[in-house]
Amino acid sequence: MEATGDIRLNAPPHVVWTAMRDPEVLKASVPGCKAVHVESAHDYRMDLEGTWGPIRAHFHVHVRIEDVQGLEDGYPDSYRLSARGEGALGLAAGHSDITLRPDGRETTVLTYAAAGEPDSVLARLGDRLLRRAAGKLSDKFFKRFAKALDQRVA
């Protein structure tokens, strides 16, 4: 499963980086997120509930910020969000490679490339359905992140 895209955010990169590590912003950004638990500076556990395609499920997702590159001026040039979810339907793992590029003084272009790998029951749903769901979930996350960031900056 893969999804790519970019989104223009109404905040400078250092504010985007801070927001990406804020549990409240993450909770507002992840569709179906009921809670975000901070386990360390770069590790989070999320409780998710929702419907993905024809399936309604509960997941516990472990998210880690990794491979932080070029941490200057209070933000990195790039990093990876790795996630591993566990639920009654099985396991799923994935990651998003993210780059932050300033676009003027108060705007950032965030570019992402997400990939994932389902296991067990999820894999039996079929590759095409999962690709579509993963793409929609990535798009929703980054659009919701932009909205949560706008509310935080306002």
C-alpha angles and dihedrals in degrees: 000000000000138000130176135183148124135235133195112230126201096230137069117264096259090057091047090051092050091048092050088062097043112107093212093051090047092049091052091046102049112078110237095010111154098175143001119209118195110221097172139337091289103020128084137171118209130194110214133185126178153100120284110184107312094342129093111197149153119232137184108211126195112206125191131184107222143167095030105189131191098006099188134135090021098301139067126245089224144355142165129244107206120192136185119187129196127191145137090285095055138259134322129182132185148142142215121215107211132192126190119207123179113233104190124324099302105028135075131193110216114197122191139186112190128190132175144180123209125205136204116344093007091057091054091062089078135257097259094053092046094049091052092047093047092050092049092047092051092048091048092049095053094042090049090046089054090051093047090048091051090052092048094049094045 
